[in-house]
Amino acid sequence: MEVNTIVENLESTVDMKYKRAEIDEAISRREEIVPLLIDILKKVLEKPEDVIDEYNYMGHSYALLLLGHFKEKSAHELILKLFSLPDEKSSDLFGDMVTETLPNLLLNTCGGCFDGIKELALNTNAYEYCRGSALKAMNFGVVEGFISREEVLSFFKTILENRKSEPSSFLFDELASCICDLYPEELMDIITECYEDDYIHPGYIGLDSFEEALKAGKEECLERIKRDMECRCLDDIHTVMSGWACFEENQNRGFYEGDYDNDDDFDYNSNTGKPLPNAHHKKKDKNKNKMSKASKKKNRKKK
């Protein structure tokens, strides 16, 4: 199969079948296909609305997963720009990849440099869930040995110290969770202050979780991060992607966020037991039209 044909098939909107053969061919032709995959993402960045409006288009998702699988450093800046888009454009483009896949994508492509990831975490114009995934990528970097726990905690502390420069949001809930996962001993005073200021919602993570982390010890906390990272691993791209509910073979087993009838029917991370971040926005999303919901969640995993 010619490289251009691989890309054409990945970008095809004729059907919603998982392109397993094309993925295998792309992996075997890595050097040739990487520039073409990057070109796909550049086009998306130039006109994201065109992709958002094309429900069956999956080329950008295939390109993103392949570049993450390849650990392609040349794609890192482009990925940061895509997930720094204002409003909820990143979610409209990539659905649950924002929370489930982005941490590993950032980690795999950063080459050990976390400057861009830190900038995303601090970018108040970016979607809050993208910022949260940047925080989680830093946690993963700690257990991979790319960045020290002390440097990450210092960065996290700075965000908390400057919290009143922006309103309370999911970012601070995820930040608290990341601190808890890293073993929170050094930051307990400021964590307590943030609960008192209503910057951390106890429904997402309560103080009891911090107490449990302190009892478990630093090594166990870091081991849990490692398990979470491994659950999101991009080494087997077929396992990561083929189960998405958007693909025809899975549609009788999956459902979209718009199908929820009860706001209590939230999703939970199977590794951590915490509610997924998109749970906070189910009620808001119900006010959107069905096409918008389907587009936003078109890569939701099967149940």
C-alpha positions as CSV (number, residue, x, y, z in Angstrom):
1,M,0.0,0.0,0.0
2,E,1.4,3.4,-1.0
3,V,1.9,5.9,1.8
4,N,-0.5,8.4,0.2
5,T,-3.1,5.7,-0.1
6,I,-2.7,4.9,3.7
7,V,-3.3,8.5,4.5
8,E,-6.3,8.8,2.1
9,N,-7.9,5.8,3.8
10,L,-7.3,7.1,7.3
11,E,-8.9,10.4,6.3
12,S,-11.8,8.7,4.4
13,T,-15.3,9.5,5.6
14,V,-17.0,6.8,3.5
15,D,-17.5,4.5,6.5
16,M,-16.7,4.3,10.2
17,K,-14.8,1.0,10.1
18,Y,-11.6,0.8,12.2
19,K,-8.6,1.0,9.8
20,R,-6.6,-1.8,11.3
21,A,-4.7,-2.6,8.1
22,E,-3.8,1.0,7.4
23,I,-2.5,1.4,11.0
24,D,-0.3,-1.6,10.6
25,E,1.0,-0.3,7.2
26,A,1.6,3.1,8.8
27,I,3.6,1.6,11.6
28,S,5.8,-0.3,9.1
29,R,6.4,2.9,7.1
30,R,7.1,5.2,10.0
31,E,9.7,7.4,8.4
32,E,7.7,8.0,5.3
33,I,4.4,8.7,7.0
34,V,5.3,10.9,9.9
35,P,5.5,14.1,7.8
36,L,2.1,13.3,6.3
37,L,0.6,12.7,9.7
38,I,1.9,16.1,10.9
39,D,0.4,17.7,7.8
40,I,-3.0,16.4,8.8
41,L,-2.7,18.0,12.2
42,K,-1.5,21.3,10.7
43,K,-4.6,21.4,8.5
44,V,-6.8,20.8,11.6
45,L,-5.1,23.6,13.5
46,E,-5.6,26.0,10.6
47,K,-9.4,25.2,10.3
48,P,-10.6,23.3,13.3
49,E,-14.2,24.1,12.6
50,D,-14.1,22.1,9.4
51,V,-13.2,19.0,11.3
52,I,-15.7,19.6,14.1
53,D,-18.4,19.9,11.5
54,E,-17.4,16.6,9.7
55,Y,-18.7,13.9,12.0
56,N,-17.3,10.9,10.2
57,Y,-13.8,12.4,9.8
58,M,-11.2,10.5,12.0
59,G,-8.0,11.3,10.2
60,H,-6.8,13.7,12.9
61,S,-7.4,11.1,15.6
62,Y,-5.5,8.4,13.7
63,A,-2.7,10.9,13.1
64,L,-2.5,11.9,16.7
65,L,-2.4,8.3,18.1
66,L,0.2,7.2,15.6
67,L,2.5,10.2,16.4
68,G,2.1,9.4,20.1
69,H,2.8,5.8,19.5
70,F,5.9,6.7,17.6
71,K,7.0,9.1,20.4
72,E,7.5,11.6,17.7
73,K,9.2,14.7,19.3
74,S,8.6,16.8,16.1
75,A,4.9,16.6,16.8
76,H,5.0,17.9,20.3
77,E,4.6,21.6,19.7
78,L,1.8,21.0,17.3
79,I,0.0,18.8,19.8
80,L,0.4,21.5,22.4
81,K,-1.2,24.1,20.0
82,L,-4.1,21.8,19.2
83,F,-4.9,21.3,22.9
84,S,-4.4,25.0,23.7
85,L,-7.3,26.0,21.4
86,P,-9.8,28.3,23.2
87,D,-13.2,27.4,24.5
88,E,-14.0,23.7,24.1
89,K,-12.5,23.3,20.6
90,S,-10.0,20.6,21.7
91,S,-12.9,18.5,23.2
92,D,-15.0,19.1,20.1
93,L,-12.1,17.8,18.0
94,F,-10.8,14.9,20.1
95,G,-13.5,13.9,22.5
96,D,-12.4,11.7,25.4
97,M,-8.8,11.8,24.2
98,V,-8.6,15.1,26.1
99,T,-8.8,13.3,29.4
100,E,-7.9,9.7,28.6
101,T,-5.1,9.9,26.1
102,L,-3.6,13.4,26.2
103,P,-1.3,12.8,29.3
104,N,0.5,10.0,27.5
105,L,0.6,11.9,24.2
106,L,2.3,14.8,25.9
107,L,4.7,12.6,27.8
108,N,5.6,10.5,24.7
109,T,6.4,13.4,22.5
110,C,8.0,15.9,24.9
111,G,11.5,14.3,24.8
112,G,12.0,14.9,28.5
113,C,11.3,18.7,28.2
114,F,8.3,19.9,30.2
115,D,8.4,23.6,29.4
116,G,5.5,23.4,26.9
117,I,3.5,21.2,29.1
118,K,3.9,23.7,31.9
119,E,2.7,26.5,29.6
120,L,-0.4,24.5,28.7
121,A,-1.2,23.9,32.4
122,L,-0.9,27.7,33.0
123,N,-2.8,28.7,29.9
124,T,-6.1,30.2,31.1
125,N,-7.4,30.4,27.6
126,A,-7.1,26.6,27.1
127,Y,-9.8,24.1,27.9
128,E,-9.6,23.3,31.6
129,Y,-9.5,19.5,31.0
130,C,-6.5,19.9,28.6
131,R,-4.8,21.8,31.4
132,G,-5.6,19.0,33.8
133,S,-4.1,16.5,31.5
134,A,-1.0,18.5,31.3
135,L,-0.7,18.2,35.1
136,K,-1.2,14.5,34.9
137,A,1.5,14.3,32.2
138,M,3.9,15.8,34.7
139,N,3.0,13.1,37.2
140,F,3.8,10.5,34.6
141,G,7.1,12.2,33.9
142,V,8.0,11.8,37.6
143,V,7.6,8.0,37.5
144,E,9.4,7.8,34.1
145,G,12.3,9.7,35.6
146,F,12.1,12.6,33.2
147,I,11.4,15.2,35.9
148,S,11.8,15.2,39.7
149,R,8.9,15.0,42.1
150,E,10.2,18.0,43.9
151,E,10.2,20.2,40.7
152,V,6.6,19.1,39.9
153,L,5.4,19.7,43.4
154,S,7.0,23.2,43.4
155,F,5.2,24.0,40.1
156,F,1.9,22.7,41.5
157,K,2.4,24.8,44.7
158,T,2.9,27.9,42.6
159,I,-0.4,27.4,40.8
160,L,-2.2,27.0,44.2
161,E,-0.5,30.1,45.6
162,N,-1.8,32.1,42.6
163,R,-5.2,30.5,42.6
164,K,-7.2,33.6,43.1
165,S,-6.1,35.0,39.8
166,E,-8.7,32.7,38.2
167,P,-12.0,31.2,39.3
168,S,-12.3,27.8,40.8
169,S,-12.6,25.1,38.1
170,F,-11.9,21.5,37.3
171,L,-8.2,22.5,37.0
172,F,-7.9,22.8,40.8
173,D,-9.7,19.5,41.4
174,E,-7.3,17.7,39.1
175,L,-4.3,19.6,40.5
176,A,-5.3,18.4,44.0
177,S,-5.7,14.8,42.7
178,C,-2.2,15.0,41.1
179,I,-0.7,16.3,44.3
180,C,-2.4,13.6,46.3
181,D,-1.0,10.9,43.9
182,L,2.5,12.3,44.2
183,Y,2.3,11.9,48.0
184,P,1.1,15.2,49.4
185,E,3.1,15.6,52.6
186,E,4.9,18.9,51.8
187,L,1.7,20.7,50.5
188,M,-0.9,19.7,53.1
189,D,-1.1,23.2,54.6
190,I,-1.9,24.9,51.3
191,I,-4.2,22.1,50.2
192,T,-6.3,22.7,53.4
193,E,-6.4,26.4,52.6
194,C,-7.7,25.6,49.1
195,Y,-10.6,23.5,50.5
196,E,-11.5,26.3,52.9
197,D,-11.5,28.7,49.9
198,D,-13.7,26.4,47.9
199,Y,-11.1,25.9,45.2
200,I,-11.2,22.1,45.6
201,H,-14.5,20.3,45.4
202,P,-14.7,17.5,48.0
203,G,-17.0,15.6,45.7
204,Y,-14.1,15.1,43.3
205,I,-11.4,14.4,45.9
206,G,-11.9,14.7,49.6
207,L,-9.4,15.3,52.4
208,D,-9.8,11.7,53.3
209,S,-8.0,10.8,50.1
210,F,-5.0,12.8,51.2
211,E,-5.0,11.1,54.6
212,E,-5.1,7.7,52.9
213,A,-2.2,8.7,50.6
214,L,-0.1,9.8,53.6
215,K,-0.8,6.4,55.3
216,A,0.1,4.5,52.1
217,G,3.5,6.2,51.8
218,K,5.4,7.8,49.0
219,E,6.4,4.6,47.2
220,E,2.9,3.2,47.0
221,C,1.6,6.6,45.7
222,L,4.2,6.6,42.9
223,E,3.4,3.0,42.1
224,R,-0.3,3.9,41.6
225,I,0.7,6.7,39.2
226,K,2.8,4.1,37.3
227,R,-0.2,1.8,37.0
228,D,-2.4,4.6,35.8
229,M,0.2,5.6,33.2
230,E,0.5,2.0,32.0
231,C,-3.3,1.7,31.7
232,R,-3.1,4.6,29.2
233,C,0.0,3.3,27.4
234,L,0.0,3.9,23.6
235,D,2.3,1.0,22.7
236,D,-0.5,-1.1,21.4
237,I,-2.5,1.4,19.3
238,H,-5.1,-1.2,18.3
239,T,-6.0,-1.8,21.9
240,V,-6.2,1.9,22.5
241,M,-8.3,2.8,19.5
242,S,-10.2,-0.1,18.1
243,G,-12.8,-0.2,20.9
244,W,-14.1,3.3,20.4
245,A,-17.8,3.4,20.1
246,C,-17.8,5.4,16.9
247,F,-16.6,2.4,14.9
248,E,-19.4,0.4,13.3
249,E,-18.5,-2.9,14.9
250,N,-18.8,-1.3,18.4
251,Q,-21.8,0.9,18.0
252,N,-24.3,-1.7,19.3
253,R,-22.3,-1.9,22.5
254,G,-21.4,1.8,23.2
255,F,-23.3,5.0,23.8
256,Y,-22.6,8.6,23.9
257,E,-22.8,11.1,26.7
258,G,-26.0,12.5,25.2
259,D,-27.7,9.2,25.9
260,Y,-27.5,9.6,29.7
261,D,-30.9,10.0,31.3
262,N,-29.6,10.4,34.9
263,D,-27.0,12.9,35.9
264,D,-25.7,10.4,38.5
265,D,-24.7,7.9,35.7
266,F,-21.1,9.1,35.7
267,D,-18.1,7.3,34.3
268,Y,-15.3,6.2,36.6
269,N,-11.6,5.6,35.9
270,S,-11.2,1.9,36.3
271,N,-7.7,2.2,37.7
272,T,-8.2,5.0,40.2
273,G,-11.9,4.7,41.0
274,K,-12.3,8.5,40.6
275,P,-15.1,10.0,38.4
276,L,-13.9,11.0,35.0
277,P,-13.6,14.8,34.6
278,N,-16.4,14.9,32.0
279,A,-18.8,13.9,34.7
280,H,-19.0,17.5,35.9
281,H,-20.3,18.7,32.6
282,K,-23.1,16.2,31.8
283,K,-25.9,18.5,32.8
284,K,-24.4,21.3,30.7
285,D,-23.9,19.1,27.7
286,K,-27.6,18.0,27.8
287,N,-28.5,21.5,26.7
288,K,-26.6,21.1,23.5
289,N,-28.0,19.5,20.3
290,K,-27.5,15.8,19.6
291,M,-25.1,16.4,16.7
292,S,-22.8,18.5,18.9
293,K,-22.8,15.8,21.6
294,A,-22.1,13.0,19.2
295,S,-19.2,14.9,17.6
296,K,-17.8,15.8,21.0
297,K,-17.9,12.1,22.1
298,K,-17.4,10.3,18.8
299,N,-14.4,8.4,20.2
300,R,-16.0,7.3,23.4
301,K,-14.8,3.8,24.3
302,K,-17.3,0.9,24.4
303,K,-18.7,-0.1,27.7
